[in-house]
Amino acid sequence: MSTSDAVTTDRAGTREHSTVSSLLRLWPYVRPVRARLFGAAVVAVVASCTGLVIPLVLKWMVDGPVTDHDPAGVWLGALYLLLLGIAEAVLFGLRRWLVARPLAGVEADMRADLYRHLQRLPVAFHDRWASGQLLSRGTTDLMLLRQFLAFPLTFLLVNGVTILVGVLIMLDQEWTLGLVLLAPALPVMIVCWIFERRYSLVARRAQDQVGDLTTVVEESVLGIRIIKGFGRHRSQARAFRELSRTLRGTELAKARLLASIWAVIVTLPELAIGAALILGTTQVADDRLSAGTLVAFLSTALALRWPVDSIGFLLAMSQEAATATERYFEVMDAEAESSKPPKSSACSEDSAYSEDSESAESAERSATATTVATGRDAAPGTAPGTASGTAPDAGEDPEALAGADPAPGDGGLRFHGVRFRYPDAPADSPPVLDRVDLHIRSGESMALVGATGTGKTTLTALVPRLHEVTSGRITLDGEDITAMPREELRTRVAVAFEEPTLFSASVGENVLMGAEDTAGEADLERALAVAQADFAHALPQGTSTQVGEQGLSLSGGQRQRLALARAVVGRPRFLVLDDPLSALDVHTEAAVEAALRRVLAETTALIVAHRPSTVLLADRVALLSGGRITAVGTHHELLRTNAEYAHLMSGDEETER
């Protein structure tokens, strides 16, 4: 499943919620600042209603001082109008001051919560979601929400109250003219209802496309060396243009919808005002209505033009905010990693696989019973005492292949019947790892060897719980890793991946990321020495040099050595290394291995290895084949007794890779 397909699947059903129900999910963030927001709304209502007093002053001036030719009264009326205008401006300024700071805080809190939640989401979530989609939710979507809380949320209320008060004033002045102005109300409401339904879909599509475009830009920037190296700038530009055109078309569709509702909500009230003007002028000519009343009525109607005309874009902004809220909570609703043990056991495997392999598992149980009795592993189809068709050897650990419970006080890292299938894998697909049993004794280092794609990296990712086992369990010094908090687990286990990732920080900060906050310069120097990363001192600012985004200012070997230094700087009790020396030249590799041996003597280590030189770092070797551990022994023992292992170490596999 592609990333876009996965995200599309996650988006399914998002329009089942109404705009109001979606926006109500913002309440926990708004609640702490509700007093200021309510105060700002009250101030805005007062300011808007102050503007409706102006037509009443005009009515008094026309029917009074103007009709009576009283200059003093005219000047007094002008003063009233000036004071009302100043009061309205001050009140609207006060409203903006009341909402600016708290809403900036709401946006900051939501962004912090999103970032914190992203750190706690499982790796499987990040495998499905494009980084651009997550980035757009933390930037564009939160900006839309802040704008909604600052303006549309308040003015939907303010303009509604203003229209209601204005209509009541007009009906009080002349009810016949008021009814004329109310005639477009029903058509406008129908148009608004249709607009809301259509605009919400287009708004969602546009915001998703912004996320897709952000992903392309981010990938192009991070992969600029590949793009330039292969001369693919034209194809990347073409892909960007296609997404840009798609987004442009969606934005134009939004503009057309907005233009259509504006055409209705502007034209119909204007026609009603024109009709009221004709009818009112006739009534004034017939002395059935005073000129001042007509002026006040028309002034009130014109004062309501802005509240009515703004309905369109206020609804549009509300729809975009509702969509942004849905997108934000799509991520926040994703289940974070839990410190509680996952509900997984052998009996919780999906029924399809269990039924298909029932007879095989029965044979396996018989073989396991034989293994426990004899101290040897029997793979399916082989005689007891052999592993994958190879003769048993004295170097194999009996318990490593049997998977029996450890003896009291037995420590180290142990896999007990571990089975793993990726969560989004088809239900009928075979597991990546199938009943893996392996014991790495305390203080021992174990090399993990296998052909490409056999699940070595997946197995190492289970130790720090980057993925959860489907069934079985993993123990550290006899303690189930699911029984301890993740924070504690990850302070015990240090990892270094084949593809090293560095952050936009200094060399020292990147390395010390792998240690407690109390680690200092001595720890940093020791880790750099182990990883043969003395090049850091030759950088322009030494270990304070900023390495840049993804550490791309450094070579692959330099990045890999810093990642190794990060893994060993905290003196971890358990060390998991995924082919940590693959990018090093033979001379640097030899120097790193010599220093690394001293570290391995003080820890329990699992090392994914492809080269014989890396394998020789370990005390023993485990062969992973077909998702299972099929042989365990020393390097030389397995070379003599296991044809598959001998083939892997012969260089043929290295050539294939």
C-alpha positions as CSV (number, residue, x, y, z in Angstrom):
1,M,0.0,0.0,0.0
2,S,1.4,3.4,-1.0
3,T,1.6,6.3,1.5
4,S,-1.1,8.2,-0.4
5,D,-3.4,5.2,-0.4
6,A,-2.9,4.7,3.3
7,V,-3.6,8.3,4.1
8,T,-6.6,8.2,1.9
9,T,-7.9,5.2,3.8
10,D,-7.3,7.1,7.1
11,R,-9.3,10.0,5.7
12,A,-12.3,7.9,4.9
13,G,-15.4,8.9,6.8
14,T,-14.2,12.3,7.8
15,R,-17.2,14.0,6.4
16,E,-19.6,12.0,8.6
17,H,-19.3,14.8,11.2
18,S,-21.1,18.1,10.8
19,T,-19.2,21.4,10.8
20,V,-20.4,22.2,14.3
21,S,-19.5,18.9,15.8
22,S,-16.0,19.1,14.3
23,L,-15.4,22.6,15.6
24,L,-16.7,21.6,19.1
25,R,-13.6,19.4,19.4
26,L,-11.6,22.6,19.8
27,W,-13.3,23.3,23.1
28,P,-10.6,21.7,25.4
29,Y,-8.1,24.2,23.9
30,V,-10.5,27.1,23.9
31,R,-11.8,26.6,27.5
32,P,-8.8,28.1,29.3
33,V,-9.3,31.4,27.3
34,R,-13.0,31.3,27.1
35,A,-13.4,34.4,29.4
36,R,-11.4,36.6,27.0
37,L,-13.0,35.2,23.9
38,F,-16.5,35.8,25.4
39,G,-15.5,39.3,26.5
40,A,-14.2,40.0,23.0
41,A,-17.5,38.7,21.5
42,V,-19.5,41.0,23.8
43,V,-17.3,44.0,22.9
44,A,-17.8,43.2,19.2
45,V,-21.6,43.0,19.6
46,V,-21.7,46.3,21.4
47,A,-19.4,47.9,18.8
48,S,-21.6,46.6,15.9
49,C,-24.8,47.7,17.6
50,T,-23.2,51.1,18.2
51,G,-23.0,51.4,14.5
52,L,-26.8,50.8,14.3
53,V,-27.4,53.8,16.5
54,I,-26.0,56.1,13.7
55,P,-29.1,55.7,11.4
56,L,-31.3,56.8,14.4
57,V,-29.1,59.9,14.9
58,L,-29.5,60.6,11.2
59,K,-33.3,60.3,11.5
60,W,-33.3,62.8,14.4
61,M,-31.1,65.2,12.4
62,V,-33.2,65.0,9.2
63,D,-36.6,65.3,10.9
64,G,-35.3,67.8,13.5
65,P,-32.4,70.3,12.9
66,V,-32.3,69.9,9.1
67,T,-36.1,70.3,8.7
68,D,-36.1,73.2,11.2
69,H,-33.0,74.8,9.7
70,D,-31.1,74.6,13.0
71,P,-27.3,74.8,12.4
72,A,-26.5,74.2,16.1
73,G,-28.6,71.0,16.0
74,V,-26.8,69.9,12.9
75,W,-23.4,70.4,14.5
76,L,-24.6,68.6,17.6
77,G,-25.7,65.7,15.5
78,A,-22.4,65.7,13.7
79,L,-20.7,65.5,17.1
80,Y,-22.8,62.5,18.1
81,L,-21.9,60.7,14.8
82,L,-18.2,61.4,15.4
83,L,-18.4,60.1,19.0
84,L,-20.3,57.0,17.8
85,G,-17.7,56.3,15.1
86,I,-14.8,56.7,17.5
87,A,-16.5,54.4,20.1
88,E,-17.1,51.8,17.4
89,A,-13.5,51.9,16.3
90,V,-12.1,51.7,19.9
91,L,-14.4,48.8,20.7
92,F,-13.3,46.8,17.6
93,G,-9.7,47.6,18.5
94,L,-10.3,46.3,22.1
95,R,-11.8,43.1,20.6
96,R,-8.6,42.4,18.6
97,W,-6.4,43.1,21.6
98,L,-8.5,40.7,23.7
99,V,-8.1,37.8,21.3
100,A,-4.6,38.2,19.9
101,R,-2.5,36.8,22.8
102,P,-4.8,34.0,24.0
103,L,-5.4,32.7,20.5
104,A,-1.6,32.7,19.8
105,G,-1.4,30.6,22.9
106,V,-4.1,28.2,21.7
107,E,-2.2,27.7,18.5
108,A,1.0,27.1,20.3
109,D,-0.6,24.6,22.7
110,M,-2.2,22.6,19.8
111,R,1.1,22.6,17.9
112,A,3.0,21.4,21.0
113,D,0.4,18.7,21.6
114,L,0.6,17.5,18.0
115,Y,4.4,17.4,18.1
116,R,4.3,15.5,21.5
117,H,1.8,13.0,20.1
118,L,3.8,12.4,17.0
119,Q,6.7,11.4,19.1
120,R,4.6,8.9,20.9
121,L,3.0,7.3,17.8
122,P,4.3,3.9,16.8
123,V,6.7,3.6,13.9
124,A,3.9,1.8,11.9
125,F,2.0,5.1,11.8
126,H,4.9,7.1,10.4
127,D,5.5,4.4,7.8
128,R,2.0,5.0,6.5
129,W,1.8,8.8,6.6
130,A,3.7,11.1,4.4
131,S,5.8,13.7,6.3
132,G,4.3,16.5,4.2
133,Q,0.8,15.6,5.4
134,L,1.9,15.8,9.0
135,L,3.8,19.0,8.4
136,S,0.8,20.7,6.8
137,R,-1.4,19.8,9.8
138,G,1.1,21.4,12.2
139,T,1.4,24.6,10.1
140,T,-1.3,25.5,7.6
141,D,-4.2,23.8,9.4
142,L,-3.3,25.3,12.8
143,M,-3.0,28.7,11.1
144,L,-6.5,28.3,9.7
145,L,-7.8,27.3,13.1
146,R,-6.3,30.4,14.7
147,Q,-7.8,32.6,12.1
148,F,-11.2,31.0,12.6
149,L,-11.1,31.5,16.4
150,A,-10.0,35.1,15.9
151,F,-12.5,36.2,13.3
152,P,-15.3,33.9,11.9
153,L,-16.1,32.4,15.3
154,T,-16.8,35.9,16.8
155,F,-18.3,37.5,13.7
156,L,-20.8,34.7,13.0
157,L,-22.3,35.6,16.4
158,V,-21.7,39.4,16.0
159,N,-23.2,39.6,12.5
160,G,-26.1,37.4,13.5
161,V,-27.0,39.6,16.4
162,T,-26.4,42.7,14.3
163,I,-28.8,41.5,11.5
164,L,-31.4,40.6,14.1
165,V,-31.2,43.9,15.9
166,G,-31.1,45.8,12.5
167,V,-34.2,44.0,11.2
168,L,-36.1,44.7,14.4
169,I,-35.1,48.4,14.1
170,M,-36.3,48.5,10.5
171,L,-39.6,46.7,11.3
172,D,-40.2,49.2,14.1
173,Q,-39.6,52.2,11.7
174,E,-41.7,50.9,8.9
175,W,-42.9,47.3,8.9
176,T,-43.9,47.2,5.2
177,L,-40.5,48.2,4.1
178,G,-39.0,45.7,6.6
179,L,-40.9,42.9,5.0
180,V,-39.6,43.8,1.6
181,L,-36.0,43.5,2.9
182,L,-36.8,40.1,4.5
183,A,-38.1,38.7,1.2
184,P,-34.6,37.3,0.2
185,A,-34.0,35.6,3.5
186,L,-35.3,32.2,2.6
187,P,-33.4,31.9,-0.8
188,V,-30.2,33.1,0.9
189,M,-30.5,30.4,3.6
190,I,-31.1,27.7,1.0
191,V,-28.1,28.8,-1.0
192,C,-25.9,28.9,2.2
193,W,-27.0,25.3,3.0
194,I,-26.0,24.1,-0.5
195,F,-22.8,26.1,-0.4
196,E,-21.8,24.6,3.0
197,R,-22.2,21.0,1.8
198,R,-20.2,21.5,-1.5
199,Y,-17.5,23.8,-0.1
200,S,-16.6,21.4,2.7
201,L,-15.7,18.7,0.2
202,V,-13.6,21.0,-1.9
203,A,-11.9,22.5,1.1
204,R,-10.9,19.1,2.4
205,R,-9.5,18.2,-1.0
206,A,-7.5,21.4,-1.2
207,Q,-6.0,20.9,2.2
208,D,-5.0,17.3,1.5
209,Q,-3.4,18.4,-1.8
210,V,-1.4,21.1,0.1
211,G,-0.1,18.2,2.2
212,D,0.8,16.2,-0.9
213,L,2.6,19.2,-2.4
214,T,4.5,19.8,0.8
215,T,5.7,16.2,0.7
216,V,7.0,16.6,-2.8
217,V,8.9,19.8,-1.9
218,E,10.4,18.2,1.2
219,E,11.5,15.1,-0.6
220,S,13.0,17.2,-3.4
221,V,15.0,19.2,-1.0
222,L,16.2,16.2,1.0
223,G,16.9,14.2,-2.1
224,I,18.6,17.1,-4.1
225,R,21.8,15.1,-4.5
226,I,19.9,12.2,-6.1
227,I,17.9,14.5,-8.3
228,K,21.1,16.3,-9.5
229,G,23.1,13.1,-9.7
230,F,20.7,11.4,-12.0
231,G,19.6,14.5,-13.8
232,R,16.0,14.1,-12.7
233,H,15.2,17.7,-12.1
234,R,12.8,17.9,-15.1
235,S,10.8,14.9,-14.0
236,Q,10.6,16.2,-10.4
237,A,9.6,19.6,-11.8
238,R,7.0,17.9,-13.9
239,A,5.6,16.1,-10.9
240,F,5.5,19.3,-8.9
241,R,3.7,21.2,-11.7
242,E,1.1,18.4,-12.0
243,L,0.4,18.6,-8.3
244,S,0.4,22.4,-8.4
245,R,-2.1,22.4,-11.3
246,T,-4.3,20.0,-9.4
247,L,-4.2,22.3,-6.4
248,R,-4.8,25.3,-8.6
249,G,-7.9,23.6,-10.0
250,T,-9.2,22.9,-6.6
251,E,-8.6,26.4,-5.4
252,L,-10.4,27.7,-8.5
253,A,-13.3,25.4,-7.7
254,K,-13.4,27.0,-4.2
255,A,-13.3,30.4,-5.7
256,R,-16.2,29.6,-8.1
257,L,-18.3,28.3,-5.1
258,L,-17.5,31.4,-3.1
259,A,-18.3,33.7,-6.1
260,S,-21.7,31.9,-6.6
261,I,-22.8,32.5,-3.0
262,W,-21.5,36.1,-3.1
263,A,-23.5,36.7,-6.2
264,V,-26.7,35.5,-4.5
265,I,-26.2,37.1,-1.0
266,V,-25.1,40.4,-2.6
267,T,-27.6,40.6,-5.5
268,L,-30.8,39.6,-3.7
269,P,-30.4,42.1,-0.7
270,E,-29.4,44.9,-3.1
271,L,-32.6,44.2,-5.2
272,A,-34.6,44.3,-1.9
273,I,-33.0,47.6,-0.9
274,G,-33.8,49.0,-4.3
275,A,-37.4,47.9,-4.0
276,A,-37.6,49.4,-0.5
277,L,-36.2,52.7,-1.8
278,I,-38.8,52.9,-4.5
279,L,-41.6,52.0,-2.1
280,G,-40.3,54.3,0.6
281,T,-39.9,57.2,-1.8
282,T,-43.6,56.8,-2.9
283,Q,-44.7,56.8,0.8
284,V,-42.7,59.9,1.5
285,A,-44.3,61.6,-1.5
286,D,-47.7,60.6,-0.3
287,D,-46.8,62.0,3.2
288,R,-47.3,58.5,4.7
289,L,-43.6,58.4,5.8
290,S,-41.2,61.1,7.0
291,A,-38.0,61.7,5.1
292,G,-36.0,61.1,8.3
293,T,-37.5,57.7,8.7
294,L,-36.7,56.8,5.1
295,V,-33.1,58.0,5.6
296,A,-32.8,56.0,8.9
297,F,-34.4,52.9,7.3
298,L,-32.1,53.0,4.3
299,S,-29.0,53.8,6.5
300,T,-29.8,50.8,8.7
301,A,-30.3,48.6,5.6
302,L,-26.9,49.8,4.2
303,A,-25.3,49.2,7.6
304,L,-26.5,45.5,7.4
305,R,-24.9,45.0,4.0
306,W,-21.5,44.1,5.5
307,P,-23.0,41.5,8.0
308,V,-25.0,40.0,5.2
309,D,-22.3,40.1,2.5
310,S,-19.8,38.5,4.9
311,I,-21.9,35.4,5.4
312,G,-20.3,33.8,2.3
313,F,-16.6,34.0,3.3
314,L,-17.4,33.5,7.0
315,L,-19.0,30.2,6.1
316,A,-16.1,29.4,3.8
317,M,-13.6,30.0,6.6
318,S,-15.7,28.0,9.0
319,Q,-15.7,25.1,6.6
320,E,-11.9,25.3,6.2
321,A,-11.5,25.4,9.9
322,A,-13.8,22.4,10.4
323,T,-11.7,20.5,7.8
324,A,-8.5,21.6,9.5
325,T,-9.9,20.4,12.8
326,E,-10.7,17.0,11.3
327,R,-7.3,16.7,9.8
328,Y,-5.7,17.7,13.1
329,F,-7.6,15.2,15.1
330,E,-7.0,12.4,12.6
331,V,-3.5,12.4,13.9
332,M,-4.4,13.1,17.5
333,D,-6.9,10.3,17.5
334,A,-4.3,7.8,16.4
335,E,-3.4,5.4,19.2
336,A,-0.1,6.3,20.8
337,E,2.3,3.7,22.1
338,S,1.2,2.4,25.4
339,S,3.3,1.3,28.4
340,K,0.8,-1.5,29.0
341,P,1.6,-5.0,27.7
342,P,0.1,-5.5,24.2
343,K,-2.7,-8.1,24.0
344,S,-0.7,-10.6,22.0
345,S,-0.2,-14.3,22.6
346,A,0.1,-17.4,20.5
347,C,-3.7,-17.8,20.7
348,S,-4.3,-14.3,19.4
349,E,-2.8,-15.0,16.0
350,D,-5.3,-14.5,13.2
351,S,-7.4,-17.6,12.7
352,A,-6.6,-18.0,9.0
353,Y,-2.9,-18.5,9.6
354,S,-3.5,-20.7,12.7
355,E,-5.8,-23.0,10.9
356,D,-3.5,-23.4,7.9
357,S,-0.6,-24.2,10.1
358,E,-2.3,-26.3,12.8
359,S,-0.7,-29.6,11.7
360,A,2.7,-28.0,11.2
361,E,2.6,-26.5,14.7
362,S,1.7,-29.8,16.1
363,A,4.8,-31.3,14.5
364,E,6.8,-28.3,15.8
365,R,5.6,-29.0,19.4
366,S,6.7,-32.5,19.0
367,A,10.1,-31.4,17.7
368,T,10.4,-28.8,20.5
369,A,9.7,-31.6,23.1
370,T,12.5,-33.6,21.5
371,T,14.7,-30.5,21.6
372,V,14.2,-29.9,25.3
373,A,15.0,-33.5,26.0
374,T,18.1,-33.6,23.8
375,G,19.3,-30.0,24.0
376,R,19.1,-29.6,20.2
377,D,16.8,-28.0,17.7
378,A,14.9,-29.9,15.1
379,A,13.6,-27.9,12.2
380,P,10.6,-29.2,10.3
381,G,11.6,-32.0,8.0
382,T,15.0,-32.6,9.7
383,A,16.1,-35.1,12.2
384,P,16.4,-34.2,15.9
385,G,19.8,-32.8,16.7
386,T,20.2,-30.9,13.4
387,A,19.4,-27.3,12.3
388,S,18.3,-26.7,8.8
389,G,19.8,-29.9,7.7
390,T,23.2,-29.2,9.2
391,A,24.9,-31.5,11.7
392,P,24.8,-30.4,15.3
393,D,27.9,-28.8,16.7
394,A,29.2,-28.3,20.1
395,G,29.1,-24.5,19.8
396,E,25.3,-24.3,19.6
397,D,23.5,-23.0,22.6
398,P,20.7,-25.6,23.5
399,E,18.4,-23.1,25.0
400,A,18.8,-20.6,22.1
401,L,17.1,-22.9,19.7
402,A,14.7,-24.5,22.1
403,G,13.1,-21.4,23.4
404,A,12.7,-22.9,26.9
405,D,12.1,-20.5,29.8
406,P,15.4,-19.2,31.3
407,A,16.7,-20.7,34.5
408,P,16.4,-18.6,37.7
409,G,18.9,-15.8,37.5
410,D,19.5,-16.3,33.8
411,G,20.0,-12.9,32.2
412,G,20.7,-11.2,28.9
413,L,18.5,-10.7,25.9
414,R,16.0,-13.4,25.0
415,F,13.4,-14.0,22.3
416,H,10.7,-16.5,23.4
417,G,8.7,-17.8,20.4
418,V,8.5,-14.4,18.8
419,R,6.2,-14.0,15.8
420,F,5.7,-10.7,14.0
421,R,3.5,-9.6,11.1
422,Y,3.2,-6.0,10.1
423,P,-0.2,-4.5,11.2
424,D,-1.2,-3.5,7.7
425,A,-0.1,-6.7,6.1
426,P,-2.9,-8.9,4.5
427,A,-4.4,-11.3,7.0
428,D,-3.4,-14.4,5.0
429,S,0.2,-13.3,4.5
430,P,2.9,-15.3,6.3
431,P,4.6,-13.5,9.3
432,V,7.9,-11.8,8.8
433,L,9.3,-13.6,11.9
434,D,7.9,-17.0,12.9
435,R,8.5,-18.4,16.4
436,V,12.0,-17.0,16.8
437,D,13.8,-18.4,19.8
438,L,17.1,-16.9,20.7
439,H,19.1,-16.3,23.9
440,I,22.0,-13.8,24.1
441,R,23.6,-14.3,27.4
442,S,24.5,-11.4,29.7
443,G,27.7,-9.9,28.6
444,E,27.7,-11.8,25.3
445,S,27.6,-10.3,21.8
446,M,25.6,-12.2,19.1
447,A,25.9,-11.6,15.4
448,L,22.7,-11.9,13.4
449,V,23.3,-13.1,9.9
450,G,20.8,-13.8,7.1
451,A,20.0,-13.2,3.4
452,T,18.6,-9.9,2.4
453,G,14.9,-9.5,3.3
454,T,14.8,-12.2,6.0
455,G,13.8,-9.8,8.7
456,K,17.0,-9.0,10.5
457,T,16.3,-5.3,10.8
458,T,12.7,-6.1,11.9
459,L,14.0,-8.4,14.6
460,T,16.3,-5.7,16.0
461,A,13.4,-3.1,15.9
462,L,11.4,-5.3,18.3
463,V,13.9,-5.0,21.1
464,P,13.3,-1.2,21.8
465,R,9.6,-1.8,20.9
466,L,9.7,0.3,17.7
467,H,7.3,-2.5,16.6
468,E,5.2,-4.7,18.9
469,V,5.6,-8.5,18.6
470,T,2.5,-10.2,17.2
471,S,3.0,-13.1,19.7
472,G,5.6,-14.4,22.0
473,R,7.7,-12.2,24.2
474,I,11.2,-10.6,24.6
475,T,13.0,-10.4,28.0
476,L,15.9,-8.4,29.3
477,D,17.5,-10.0,32.2
478,G,14.4,-12.1,32.6
479,E,12.0,-9.2,32.6
480,D,9.4,-8.9,29.8
481,I,10.0,-5.7,27.9
482,T,6.3,-5.0,27.7
483,A,6.2,-4.9,31.5
484,M,8.5,-1.9,31.8
485,P,7.8,1.7,30.7
486,R,9.1,2.5,27.3
487,E,11.3,5.3,28.7
488,E,13.0,2.8,31.0
489,L,13.4,0.2,28.2
490,R,15.0,2.7,25.9
491,T,17.5,3.8,28.5
492,R,18.6,0.2,28.9
493,V,18.8,-0.4,25.1
494,A,20.8,1.7,22.7
495,V,20.4,1.3,18.9
496,A,22.4,2.2,15.8
497,F,20.7,1.8,12.5
498,E,22.3,1.0,9.1
499,E,20.9,4.3,7.7
500,P,22.1,6.9,10.3
501,T,19.9,9.9,11.0
502,L,21.4,13.1,12.3
503,F,19.5,16.2,13.4
504,S,20.1,19.9,12.6
505,A,22.2,20.4,15.7
506,S,25.9,20.3,16.6
507,V,28.0,17.1,16.4
508,G,28.2,17.0,20.2
509,E,24.5,17.4,20.6
510,N,23.8,14.6,18.1
511,V,26.1,12.2,19.9
512,L,25.0,13.1,23.5
513,M,21.4,12.4,22.4
514,G,22.2,8.8,23.3
515,A,23.1,9.5,26.9
516,E,21.5,10.8,30.1
517,D,21.4,14.5,30.6
518,T,24.4,14.2,33.0
519,A,26.7,13.0,30.3
520,G,29.6,15.4,29.7
521,E,32.6,16.1,27.6
522,A,34.5,13.0,28.8
523,D,31.7,10.8,27.7
524,L,31.6,12.5,24.3
525,E,35.3,12.1,23.8
526,R,35.2,8.4,24.7
527,A,32.3,7.7,22.3
528,L,34.0,9.6,19.5
529,A,37.2,7.6,20.1
530,V,35.3,4.3,20.0
531,A,33.6,5.2,16.7
532,Q,36.9,6.5,15.3
533,A,35.1,9.8,14.8
534,D,38.1,12.1,15.5
535,F,37.2,13.9,12.3
536,A,34.7,15.9,14.4
537,H,37.6,17.8,16.0
538,A,38.8,18.9,12.6
539,L,35.5,20.5,11.7
540,P,35.3,24.4,11.7
541,Q,33.9,24.6,15.2
542,G,34.9,21.2,16.4
543,T,32.2,19.2,18.1
544,S,30.1,22.4,18.2
545,T,29.8,22.4,14.4
546,Q,26.3,22.3,13.1
547,V,25.9,19.3,10.8
548,G,22.9,20.6,8.9
549,E,19.6,18.9,8.1
550,Q,19.9,15.1,8.0
551,G,23.6,15.5,8.5
552,L,24.0,15.7,4.7
553,S,27.0,18.0,5.1
554,L,28.9,14.9,6.2
555,S,29.9,11.8,4.3
556,G,28.0,8.5,4.7
557,G,30.8,7.0,6.7
558,Q,31.1,10.0,9.0
559,R,27.3,10.0,9.7
560,Q,27.5,6.3,10.4
561,R,30.4,6.7,12.9
562,L,28.5,9.5,14.7
563,A,25.5,7.3,14.9
564,L,27.7,4.5,16.4
565,A,29.1,7.1,18.9
566,R,25.6,8.0,19.9
567,A,24.8,4.4,20.6
568,V,27.7,3.8,22.9
569,V,28.0,7.1,24.6
570,G,25.6,6.2,27.4
571,R,27.3,2.9,28.2
572,P,24.1,0.9,27.6
573,R,23.4,-2.4,29.2
574,F,22.1,-3.7,25.9
575,L,23.3,-2.7,22.5
576,V,21.5,-3.3,19.2
577,L,23.6,-2.5,16.1
578,D,22.1,-2.9,12.6
579,D,25.1,-3.4,10.3
580,P,26.8,-0.3,11.9
581,L,30.0,-0.4,9.8
582,S,28.6,-0.9,6.2
583,A,29.7,2.6,5.0
584,L,33.3,2.4,6.3
585,D,36.5,1.6,4.4
586,V,38.4,-1.4,5.5
587,H,41.0,0.5,7.4
588,T,38.5,2.6,9.3
589,E,36.4,-0.5,9.9
590,A,39.3,-2.3,11.4
591,A,40.1,0.6,13.8
592,V,36.4,0.9,14.8
593,E,36.2,-2.9,15.4
594,A,39.3,-2.8,17.6
595,A,37.8,-0.1,19.8
596,L,34.3,-1.6,19.7
597,R,35.5,-4.9,21.1
598,R,36.2,-3.1,24.4
599,V,32.7,-1.7,24.5
600,L,31.2,-5.1,23.6
601,A,33.0,-6.7,26.6
602,E,30.9,-4.5,28.9
603,T,27.5,-5.0,27.4
604,T,25.0,-7.5,25.9
605,A,24.9,-6.9,22.2
606,L,22.9,-8.0,19.1
607,I,24.7,-7.1,15.9
608,V,23.3,-7.4,12.4
609,A,26.2,-8.3,10.2
610,H,27.0,-9.0,6.5
611,R,30.8,-9.0,6.5
612,P,32.9,-11.7,8.1
613,S,35.0,-9.0,9.8
614,T,31.9,-7.7,11.6
615,V,30.8,-11.2,12.5
616,L,34.1,-11.8,14.2
617,L,33.3,-9.1,16.7
618,A,30.6,-11.4,18.2
619,D,31.1,-14.3,20.6
620,R,28.5,-16.3,18.7
621,V,26.4,-16.1,15.5
622,A,22.7,-16.7,14.8
623,L,21.5,-17.5,11.3
624,L,18.0,-16.1,10.4
625,S,16.4,-18.0,7.6
626,G,12.7,-18.1,6.6
627,G,11.8,-16.0,9.5
628,R,13.3,-18.4,12.0
629,I,16.6,-18.9,13.8
630,T,17.9,-22.1,12.1
631,A,21.5,-22.3,13.5
632,V,23.5,-20.9,16.3
633,G,27.3,-21.3,16.9
634,T,30.6,-19.6,16.4
635,H,31.6,-18.2,13.1
636,H,34.1,-21.0,12.4
637,E,31.7,-23.7,13.6
638,L,28.9,-22.5,11.3
639,L,31.3,-22.2,8.3
640,R,32.1,-26.0,8.8
641,T,28.6,-27.2,9.5
642,N,26.0,-24.9,7.8
643,A,26.0,-24.6,4.0
644,E,23.7,-21.6,3.9
645,Y,25.9,-19.7,6.4
646,A,29.0,-20.6,4.4
647,H,27.4,-19.3,1.2
648,L,26.4,-16.0,2.9
649,M,30.0,-15.5,4.2
650,S,31.6,-16.6,0.9
651,G,30.9,-13.1,-0.7
652,D,28.2,-14.2,-3.1
653,E,25.5,-12.6,-1.0
654,E,27.7,-9.5,-0.6
655,T,27.9,-9.3,-4.4
656,E,24.1,-9.7,-4.7
657,R,23.6,-6.9,-2.3
